[in-house]
Structure formats: C-alpha cells, structure tokens
Amino acid sequence: MKSSLNIALVSMSVLTGEHTHASVVRELARALARPVPGGDQRNHVTVYARRYDEATRERTRLGPGATLRLIDAGPARPLTEHELLRHVRDVADELRRRWSGAARPDVVHAHGWIGGLAACAVARELGIPFVQSYHGLGTVERRAGRAVHPARIRLEAALGRGADTVLAGSEQEAHALVRLGVPRPRIGITPYGVDGGHFSQTGPTLPRGGRPRLVTVCRDLTDGGIATAIRTLVSVPGAELAVTGGPAREELENDTAVHRLRMLAKELHVADRVVFMGRMPRRSLPKLLRTARLVLCLSPDRPSPLVALEAMACGVPVVTTPVGGNADSVLDHITGLHVPAGRPVEIGRAVRRLLAEETTRHGYAIAAADRAHSRYSWSRIAAETLRAYGRLLPPEEDEPHPAAAAEEPAEASVPAQARESDLAAALMS
C-alpha cells in the first residue's frame, strides 16, 4: 500500500451541524489525515458533500490534510430523501469530472445510502476501490415503525453487494447486512470514535444541586427512550433527570413533545425532578456529563452510539438498552448495565441499586473511561479504517505503470453483480 493515500469521503447529508452523521464524518476525515505515530507521511482526505446553504464556502479546511468540498446539486437547502434522490446523478457527474483528473482518489468511502448511490457507480466506472458505510439501515428503521423510502432497502442491499468492503458500525449492523445478502467476508466492523480531548473526566462542570443526577441525551424526544427514563424515575426516589435534546431551550415551551413529556412527569408525580435543558451545543455537553452519576440510553431501537461513548469518556457509567453500537461499547456489569427496553420498573431497580453501591459504580466509571479512550479513540478507529482500505490496494511496488494501466479496460475490475445492480438505474432515474 502507498505510504500516503488520497482518500475521498462522500456524503449527501448536511456536514455543518452537530448531528451524529456529520460529526462522525468530520472526525474520521481529521483522524485519517493525521500522520501515523513515528512517521511524517500524511494522507490527504477530501470530504465531498452537497451544498445545503448558499452562504457556505465551496471549500473548507477541516484540519491539516483534510478538506470539505461542496458540490452544487439542486437547491442549496436541506432536502428530504425523496428530494435528494433527484440530484444523485448531478452529484455523480461532478464526482466523475473531479476524479477523472488530478483529484483521482486511491479509495472512495461513501457514508449513508444516498451518498453511496452517488459514489459507487463512479468509483466502479473509474476502477477505484469502493467502501460503503451506512450509519443506519432501512430494515432497522422499518422494524421500528418509521417510514422509509420505498427503494431504500433494495438499494442498500445492492450497494452492499457492489462494494469492495462494507464497514458496519456494530455487530448487530453486520448481522443485518448479512440478512440483506451482503457476503460476510466483505463486511468489516469499525465503530464510531470519541474525541478524548474534549470528552474527558477532568474539566469544567455545570452547577448541580444535592440530588444524584441522571442524564439522558437524545436528538428525538419522541423515540420512546425519554418517556421510559421519566417512568424509571418513579423507582429512583431522590434522583433528578436532566433531559438534553429536542428544540433549543428558548423554544421548549412551544414544543408538543416536551409538553407531552411534562404532562407524563406530572401524572407520575416526578415533574419536580425532571429538568428539560433543550438542545445543547456539543462543546458544552461534557460540562453536563461530568455532573451525572449515570447516563441513561433507553431508546428501544435507535440509541445514539456517540452518547454512550462520550459519557464513558467522561467517566460516567451508562445504563443502556443493548441495541446497535451500545451493545458493543457498553460492557454489561463492567462499564455500565444492559437493561430491557420499555421496562421502567426493572430499569429503576437496577439504577437504584447501582446508585447505592458507590464502590461498584466507581469501578464502572474507571473501566468506562479506560475503554472509551483506548478502544474508541479516533486514532484507533482511523487505523482500523486504513487497514480496511489497505486490503483493497496493491502493494506500492506492484502498482502498474500509468501507461500500462491505461491499456486495461476499467470495466475488467468491476464485478458482474455491481454492473447488474440497481445502482445504474437509480442514477439514471
């Protein structure tokens, strides 16, 4: 493998916000571009994304060796999945134009299924190794009762079969990909990482009262995890629950989800122990996490894996439903507890016992911080990702001369299943 790679990351999601997908792609790009320990060679990483705001610059430096390049395709505003699919071909055409010249990458890594549609066909056409990460599957969304695009599951399966490597975020996602028909030998597992410099045990904290504080962090207040956490509080007398997520703090009074949850807390007589903090900037989240005795991740089907990792990095044990990445990162009775979804009485008993056993909880906290900073550091995740890329690339001394490579038809490296997949049809529709 070459000592320095030109890596293209492709995403159709908004990459300027604080949601999980954006944070993961940005942090991965920065980590991939850092020199390996003891070396001076740096990979060059370019993140390609669709422009979502006219005010944003076409090119933004993410860090040394890492750049975000925006592509104009469709209106410069956030779009639904249905709307995005109309502009996949425009993005693909622009990627083809850029990658056919001096910006040709050594490997293409798509993030999200729509990003995969834009990148896969172009990478295959140009004979560039192609890697796919999903950040959530349509089959999982549909089982949870959420609406998914009619073509999503079929196209995710085609992407998986057409990719050289698929990087799942957890063991559960890997099993789901096998059920979709993706060959198991092509699937690797590279979980999300955590910024151990920002999320750490030491640092400033927010004010706290005399009650033991439980914290739950979410993007969607309606996913079921927050309601379960409020019901759990009934069985944990004396504790308070800080709820972070949803709308900004100044908009809480007008939010229907917050209103329903406050009514639930009032009916259960725990309203005085539930604090809604609204959406919190990522830079402030460690200040809250450091005040928590425990962090609750109780979503029945779609917990954010970053929340558990960030809490662990701050030295806080996590009580979680064993779903997705949380099933892998949180070790039951070592760094936290696994609890059944939607069982607040049972969860409450477990939380109450752990709060009462200070020595046990302190041991969990030490193990949680150690696991987050060692297993889930971005440097380690980047190294594992680079090893996955390396398995697709020829040794540096075996690379063909450019003239010889030009004589070989690019299509010869494209598997039949990729050429016969739904991807070309999706781009042409």
N, C-alpha and C positions, 0 to 999 in steps of 0.2 A: 504494500500500500504506500502511496505517496506520503512524504513526511508532512506536507501541508496540503489540505484539501480546500477546494472551492465548493461550499455547501449551499444549496438552495432550500429554504423552508417556505412552504406555500400554505396560505390560509385565506379563506374568504370571510372570516369573522373579523369583527372590529378589534384592532390590536392596540387601541389607545386608551382603553378603560382598565378597570380593576377586576373584571370577572376572571374566572379560573382559566379559561382558554387563552385569553390574551396574556395573562401573567406567565403561564407555563411556556408559551412560545417565545416570549421575550427573554425569559430567564434561560431557557435552553439555548437560544442563539448566543447570548453572552457567554454561557459556560462552554459551548463548543468552540468559541473563538479564543478562549484563554490558552496560553502556552501550557504544554504538559509540564509537570514538575521536572526540573533539571534540564529542560530544553528551551530553545529560543525560537522554535518554529511556531507560527500561529496560523490556525485555519482561518479562512475568510468565509464569513457567513452572511448571506443576504436573505432577509425575510421579505417575501412578496405577498402583498395583501391588496385588496380592493380599497380604493379611496372612499371614505364614508363622510367626509367633511371637506367642503371647498377650501376651508381655512388652513387645512393641514398641508405641510410641505411634501413634495414628491419624494424627498429623500431625508431620512432622519438617522442620525448616529445613535445606535443603541448602546454601544460600548466599543472598546478597542477591537477592531476586526469584525464588528457586527453592525449591519446596516438594515434599516427598514426602507423598502422601495414600494411606493404606492402605485397602483395601476388604475387608470380611469376606465371604468366599465359600468355603464348605467348611471343613474343619478347618484350624486355624492351625498347619500344619506343612508341610515340603516335600512335594510330590506328584510322581508320575510324570506323563508326558504323558497317558497314558490317564486318570488320575485328574483331571488339570486340565481335560480337555475336558468333564467332567461339570459343571463350575462356570463354564463360559464364559458361559452365559446369565445366571447370577446377577451376574457382573461387568458384563455388558452392561446389565442392568436398572438397576444402581446408577449406571453412567455416564450412562444416559439420564436418570435422575432429576436428577443433578447438572448436566448440560449443558443441560437444558431450562429452567433458571433463570438466576440471575445469573452462574453459573460457566461459561456457554457459551463455548467457546474459538473463536478465529478459525481455528485449524488444529489437526488431530489427527494425531499422528505415532506410529504403533504400532511396537513393537520386538519381533521374534520372531513366528512364525506364529500362536501361540495368542493372544498379545496382539492381533494383527491381527484374529482372529476376534471377539474381544470388542469391538473398537473400530469396525471397518469398517461393520457394519450400522447401528450407532447414528449414526455420522457421516453416513452416507448418508441415513438417515431424517430427520435434522435439517438436512440441506443444508450440512454443514460440510466444507470441503476435507480430503481424507484422504491421508496419506503413509504408505508402508509400508517398513520396513527389516527384513531377515530375520536377520542375524547367523548365517548358515549355512543351506544348503538341503538338503532331504531327498534330492534326487537325488545330491548330492555324498556325503552320508553313506552312501547305499545302495551307490554305486560303491566306497566304501572298505570295504564288507563289514559295516557296522554296521546294526543293526536300527533301522528307523524305523516310526512309527505308520502303519498301512495307509492312512489317509486323508490323511496329511501332504502328499504331493506333489500330489495332486489339489487340496487346499485352498490350498496355496501358489500354485499356478497361478491359481486363482480369485481369490485376494487380489490378485495382481499385475494381473490384468485389470480388477479392480474399483477399484483405487486410482487417484487422480489422478496421483500420482507414486510411483515406486519408487526408493528410494535404495540402490544397491548399494555394497558396501564395496570392490570391486575390479573391474578389467576382466574377470577370469575369472568373477566372480559375475554381471556384466552379461550376458556371453555365455550363461551357464547360464539366466538368466531369459528371454532371447530364445528359447532352445530350449524353455522351458516354455510359450511362447505369449504372453508379455508384450510388447506393442508397444514396439519400440526407442525411439521418440520419448518415451515416458513414463519411461524409465529414466535416472536421473542417477547419478553416482558421487561419493560423499562418504566418504572413508576414515576410519578411526579417527584420533584425535588423540593427542598425548602431552603430559603435564604437564611442560613445560620448566623449571619452577621446582624440581620435585622431582627429575627426572631430568636431571642436568647433568654437565659434565665436572669440575667442582670440588666438593669436599665430602669428608666422612669416608670412609674405606675400611676393609674388614675386613683382618685380618692375612693375609699371604701368605708363602709360602716362596720358595726360589730358583728353582723351576721356572716356566716360562711356563704361565700358567693359561688353559685353555679353559673356557667356561661354557656350560651348556645349561639352559634353564628350561622347565618344562612343567607342566601340570596332570595329565596322564595318563601314567604311566610305561610303559604298555603300548602306546603308539601307534606304536612302531617307531623313532622318532627317537632315543631314548636308547640302544637296542641298537646302532644304526648309529654313534652317537657313540663308544661304547665300542670297537667294532670299528675305527673310524677311528684311535683312539689307538695301535693297533699300529704304524701307519705314521708316527707322530709321536713318536719316542723323546725322552724327556726332558721332555715336557709332561705336565701333570696335567689332569684333567677334573673340574670341580665340577658336580654334578647337583643342581638345585634343583627341588622339586616332589614330588608324592605326599603321603604322610601327614606328620604333624608329626614332628619329629626324635626325640622320645621313643618314637614308635611304629614307627620304621624296622625294628627287629629282628624284629618280628612281621608285617611286610608281605610277602606272597608275591611281589609284583612286584619288590620290592627284593632279595629272596632270589635270584630267578632272574637278575637283572642282576648281582648279585655273583658268582654261580656262573659266568656268562659271562665276567666280567672275570678271574676266577681261571683259567679254561680258557685264556684268551688271554694269561695272564701279565702283565696290566696292573692287577691288583687293588690294588697299592700306589700306583697313580697315579689311582685313581678315588675321589672323595670324595662320599658322599651326604649332602646337607645338609638334606633334608626340606623341608616346606612353609615358605616364608619370608614373613614379613609384608611387605606391599608397601612400607612405609616403610623397610625395611632393604635392599631389593633394589638400590638404587643403590650402596650400600656394596660389594656384591659385584661388580656390573657394572664398577665403576671399577678393579677389580683384574685384569680379564680382558684378555688380548691379543686374543682373538677370541671372539665368541659364535656358537655353533652352533645353527641352527634346522633340523633334519634330518627333521622329520616328513614322511612321504611324501604325505599328503593333507590334514592339518588342523593346520598350524602356527598358533600364536597370533600374529596380526599385531602385538599390543602388545609382545611380547618384542623383536622386531626394532627397533621404533621406540624403545623405551626404551633398548636397548643403543646405538643410533645417537646418541640424545640425550646419552648419557654419553661419547660419543666413542670408541666401540668398533666396529670393522668387523664385519659379520655375514656368516657363511657359511651360505647357506640353500638349501633346495630352492625353486625358483621356483613356489610354489603359493599361491593366494589373494592376500591383500594383500601378502605378502612379495615376490611377483613384481613389484609396482609400487613398493614403498617402497625395496627394496634394489636399487641400480643396479649391474649386473654390471661388475666391474673399475673402479668409481668409489667406491662406498660399501661394497663387500664383494664376495662372489663368489656366483654361482649354480652349484649342483652338482647332479648327478643323484641322485635318491632311491635309497637302498639300495645304493650303490656305495662301500663304506668305503675300499677301496684307492685308488680315484680321488680320493675326497674327501681322504684322508690326504695324498696327494701335493700337492694344491692347498693344504692347510693348512700343510704343512711348508715349501713354497716361500714362502708369504706370511709365515710367521714369520721366515724367513731374510732377507726383503727389508724391512728396517726402514724405509727411506725410503718405499717403496711403501705399507706398512701405515700409516705416519704420515699420508701423503696421504689414504688412505681414511678414516682417523679424522677428519681435519678436514672432509672432504666429508660424512661421515656425520652429524656433529653439526650442520653447517650445514643439511643437508637436513631433518633431524628438527625443528629449531627454526623453520625457515621454512615449509616445505611442510606440516608436520603439527602445527603449533601449534593448540591448541584454539580460539584466537580466529579463525584462518583457517577451520578446519572449521565453526565456528558461522556465520561469514559466508557460506560456501558453502551451508550448510543454509538459512539465512534467505533467500538468493536463490532457492532452490528453492521455499520457501513463497511468496515474493513473486509468483512466476509464476502462482500459483493464486488470488491475491487481487485484487480490483478496486482501482483507484486510490482513494485516500481520498475525493476529491471526487465520485467516481462511485458511492459506496455509496448504496443505496436507503434512503429513509426507512423506519423500522421499520414504520409502518402499511402502507406500500405493499408491503413485503416480506411482511407477514403475509397479504396477499391472494393471493400467488402460491403455488400448491401446492408443498410441499417436494419432491415426487417429480419435479417437472419437471426438476430438476438431476441426477437420478440416471440414469446411463447404463443402457441396457437390459441390457447384459451383467452389470452389478453386481446388478440386480434379479433376474436369472435365474440367478445363480451358485449355488454350493453353500453360500454363507455362511449364508443364512437357514435352510437345512435343518440346518446344523451347530449353530446356536444353538437350534433347536427340539428337537434330538435329546436 
